[in-house]
């Protein structure tokens, strides 16, 4: 009797503890580190600086300009089907809630067995009845499934070659890229906006002017991904 009462108290306390509300979260701001959202990064070593540009821009540079840039930076040229600008995005929440039918079934079955045994001449106490129901619910919860977060984002991407592609991204996070962001295709990783928007004149002026000025004190290099 005392043992059954102790079990009941523990089970009820556990259920009450799960039902209590969580304390409010403190405000926190940080740079996004999620894969695909890191964008351009700052590198302290200019030797490790990689220039990512589009084939449309690179091929419009003169051979002399190309050689001058390659002498200063490691160049990675993306084809027109390897990058693009996000023109539109639609999202669908496909998350599924947790199920609790197993716990209810286990609790009901355990109580039915206990009552049946009591009617056939066994002992019966309210405390044991409660304990059996709670323990049956705990056992039956093994049949339940946890909640699953699933979000699908469909992106309309204006490719560098002028074509339009639709790309689906499915993940647990509801956060997505914004319209106008330059991304890789099909990876949907954030690129520097310069890859999608910078022309040959701007590229040559930027790279050749910053390198001709030298690596002065406090100079910062940008690694464009």
N, C-alpha and C positions, 0 to 999 in steps of 0.2 A: 504494500500500500504506500509506504513512504517512498520507496524506489520509484513507483509510478508517478507519484506527485512531483518528485524531483525532475523526472523526464519531461513532464508536462510544462513545468515552469521554465525549463531550459528551452524547449521548443517554442513556447509563446514568446519568450524574451528574444529569441533569434528572429522570429517573424516581425516583432515590433521594431527591432533594430534595423531590419532591411527596409521597413516602411518609412523611417525617419528621413526628412529632407536633408540634402547636402548643404553645407554652408556656401554662401556666395563666393564666386571666384574673384580674386583680385585682378585688376586691369593689368595687362601685360602686352607690350609691343616688342616685336622682334622681326628681323629679316626672315623672309620665307626660305626654308631649307628643303621644302618638298621637292623631290625629283621632278624636273620639267619646268620649275618655276624660279630657278636661280638666276637666269639671265646673264648679263655681263658681269664679270668679276674683276676685282682690282688685284693686280700682281705687282709685287715689289721689284721683281727681277725683270728687266726689259728683255733679257735673252730668252725668257720663257714666253714672251708675248706672241700670241698667235692671231693673225688677221684672218677673219672669215669674211668672205665677200661672195657676191653672186657672179655667175658666169656672164650674165648680161652686162654687168659693170666691168668685170675684169677684161673681157675681150675688146672693150672699147678703149682701153688704155693703149698707148703706143708701146712697142717692144722696149724702148728705152725706159719708160716709166715702170713697166713691169719688172725689169731687171733692177732698177733702183729700189723699188719696194721690196723685192725678194732679197736684196742684199741687207735689208734692215729688219724684216719681219718674216716669220714663217707663214706662208700664205696657204689657206685652204679655200678652194673655189667650189661653191655649191651649184649644181645644175639647176635648171629652172623647175624641175620636178622634185627637188629636195627641200624646198622652202616655200613659204607663202605667208600672206596676211590673213588673219581671221576676219571674215566678213560678217559672220552671224554664228550664233550658238544657241542651241535648245537643250534643255535638261529634263530628264525624267527620273523621279525618285522611285526606284524599284526595291526599296528596302522591305524586309519582312519582319514582323514583330515576333517576339518570343512566344512560345506555346506553353500552356500550363495544364493541358488536358491530362497529361500523364500523372501529374501530382493529384488532381481531383480523382482520377480513376483509382490510383493506388490508395488514397485515403478511404474512398468509399468501399473498396474491396476489403481492406483490412478491418474496417468497422463492421462490415457484414459478417465476416468470419468470426470476429470476436463476439458479436451478439448471438450468432448461431451457436457457438460453443457454450455461451452462458445459458441459453434456452434449453440446451441438452444436459443441463445439470452442472455446468461449470460455474465458477464464481464470477461475480460482476461488481465492478466499482466504477463510478463516474470518472475518477481520475485515470484509471487504466483505460477506459473507453476513449478518453481524450488523447492519452499518450499513444494508443494504438493507431488512432486516426492520423495523428501528426507524423508518426514514424512511417505509416503507409504512404503518406503524401511525399515524404522525403525520398522513399524508395521509388515511388512512381515518377518522381521528377527526372529520373534518368532517361525516361522516354521523351521528355520535352526537348525542344530545340531552342538554342539561343537566338537572340535577335541578330539580324544580319543587315549591315549598312551597305547599300549598293546604289550607286548613282551613275547614270549613263548620260554623257554629254555628246551631242552631235554637232560637230563644227563644220561650217561652210568656209573653205579655205580658198582664197584667190591665189593660185599658184604663181611662181615666178615666170613660168612660161605662158601665162595668160589663161590657162585652163582653170576650171573650178572643180574641186574635189570635196566630197563629204566624208568625214572621218569620225568614227565613234570611239569615245574613250570611256571605259567602265572602271570605276574604282570606288573605294569606300568613302572617300571625301566628297563633300558637296561643292567644294571650291573648284573653280574652273578658270581658264584663261579668259581675258577680256577681249572684246571686239577691237581690232586694230593692232593686236600683238603679232609680232613676227615670230614664226615657229618653224621648226624642222618638220618635214613630211617624210615618212608617216609617223615619226616618233612623237610629235607634238611637244617638243622641248623648246623652251623660250630661247630665242636668238636676240642679238643686238638689233635694234630697230634699223640700224644703218645697213644691215644686210639687205633689207627689203626696200629701203627708201633712198639710200645714198647713190648718187651718180658717179661717173668716172672722174669728173672734174673735182667734185668734193672729196672723193677718196684720195686722189693724188695730192691735192692741196693739204689735206689733213695729215697724211702719213709723211710726206716729204718735208713739210714744214716743221713737224714736231721732231723729226730725227735730225734735221739740219740745225735746229736750235740746240741740240745736245741734251744730254741727260743732266740738267741742272739740279741744284739742291732742291729737294722736295718734289721733284718730278714724279708723276704717277702714271703708270701704264695701265691700259685697259685691255683685258683679255676678252675678246668678243667670241661668244660661243654660238 
